[in-house]
Amino acid sequence: MEVNIHEAKTQLSRLLQRVAAGEEITIARAGVPVAKLIAIAPANVVRPLGAMEGQIYIADDFDAPLPDDLLALFYGGQQPKRKTPGRAKPEKRPRKRASR
């Protein structure tokens, strides 16, 4: 359905009811479409955990380091410097002065 701007202003409540029912409405200015009213999908859809169980496969090594030749492709052909795994150093916090 296409309506002009004046009609959209005066009939907005009715148009929104039609949109909620699944209809798409185009708003036009001088016969040229400028906007479209469409329904918004519900945002609070609860998806159950494990719904795709048995339908997807994730390899045991999916997060393993890439081979050097493939990794170089991500860095313009140069080998990046690999970080060695280790403990992160804690951040230094400023000391509080003792109040007198």
Beta strands, then each sheet from edge to edge (+ up, - down):
strand 1: 2-4
strand 2: 25-29
strand 3: 32-37
sheet 1: 1+ 2+ 3-
end
